[in-house]
Amino acid sequence: MLLPETKNLHFNSLTVCAVIKVPKNTSADRVGIILGNYSASQCINFEVHTKGRLRVFWHAGQTDFYTKTVDVR
Protein backbone atom coordinates (compact mmCIF):
# COMPACT_ATOMS: atom_id res chain seq x y z
CA MET A 1 0.00 0.00 0.00
CA LEU A 2 1.34 3.42 -0.88
CA LEU A 3 0.72 6.30 1.49
CA PRO A 4 0.35 9.74 -0.11
CA GLU A 5 2.78 11.51 2.22
CA THR A 6 5.41 8.81 2.83
CA LYS A 7 8.16 11.16 1.73
CA ASN A 8 7.54 13.21 4.88
CA LEU A 9 7.45 10.43 7.49
CA HIS A 10 10.68 11.65 9.11
CA PHE A 11 9.41 15.22 9.70
CA ASN A 12 6.55 14.39 12.06
CA SER A 13 5.98 12.41 15.20
CA LEU A 14 5.03 8.89 14.23
CA THR A 15 2.95 6.33 16.05
CA VAL A 16 2.17 3.04 14.37
CA CYS A 17 0.33 0.03 15.70
CA ALA A 18 0.53 -3.20 13.73
CA VAL A 19 -0.21 -6.84 14.43
CA ILE A 20 2.35 -8.92 12.59
CA LYS A 21 1.99 -12.69 12.42
CA VAL A 22 5.01 -14.53 11.07
CA PRO A 23 4.67 -18.34 11.02
CA LYS A 24 7.17 -20.18 13.23
CA ASN A 25 8.31 -22.27 10.27
CA THR A 26 9.32 -19.18 8.24
CA SER A 27 12.90 -19.42 7.02
CA ALA A 28 15.72 -17.28 8.43
CA ASP A 29 15.49 -15.01 5.34
CA ARG A 30 14.19 -11.46 5.45
CA VAL A 31 10.40 -11.39 5.86
CA GLY A 32 9.56 -7.88 4.64
CA ILE A 33 8.66 -4.29 5.36
CA ILE A 34 5.89 -3.41 7.81
CA LEU A 35 5.91 0.31 6.95
CA GLY A 36 8.41 2.32 4.97
CA ASN A 37 9.43 4.64 2.18
CA TYR A 38 12.75 3.18 1.06
CA SER A 39 12.84 4.89 -2.32
CA ALA A 40 12.74 8.36 -0.74
CA SER A 41 16.02 10.19 -0.19
CA GLN A 42 15.47 10.32 3.58
CA CYS A 43 13.85 6.94 4.03
CA ILE A 44 12.64 5.06 7.06
CA ASN A 45 11.68 1.39 7.13
CA PHE A 46 10.22 -0.71 9.91
CA GLU A 47 10.63 -4.35 8.95
CA VAL A 48 10.96 -7.97 9.97
CA HIS A 49 14.45 -8.85 8.84
CA THR A 50 16.52 -12.02 8.97
CA LYS A 51 15.94 -14.59 11.74
CA GLY A 52 12.71 -12.83 12.70
CA ARG A 53 14.52 -9.76 14.03
CA LEU A 54 12.82 -6.38 13.98
CA ARG A 55 14.73 -3.68 12.14
CA VAL A 56 14.60 0.11 11.80
CA PHE A 57 16.48 1.38 8.74
CA TRP A 58 16.57 5.17 8.71
CA HIS A 59 18.01 7.88 6.50
CA ALA A 60 19.64 5.58 3.94
CA GLY A 61 21.31 3.45 6.60
CA GLN A 62 22.68 6.16 8.88
CA THR A 63 20.67 4.34 11.53
CA ASP A 64 20.38 0.60 11.00
CA PHE A 65 19.05 -0.92 14.22
CA TYR A 66 18.22 -4.60 14.75
CA THR A 67 16.78 -6.26 17.81
CA LYS A 68 19.30 -8.78 19.15
CA THR A 69 17.18 -11.23 21.10
CA VAL A 70 13.65 -10.79 19.69
CA ASP A 71 12.54 -13.35 17.11
CA VAL A 72 8.97 -12.70 15.96
CA ARG A 73 8.68 -16.01 14.10
ABEGO torsion letter per residue (X at the ends): XBBAAAAAAAABBBBBBBBBBBBAABBABBAEBABBBAABABBBBBBBBBGGBBBBBBGGGABBBBBAABBAX
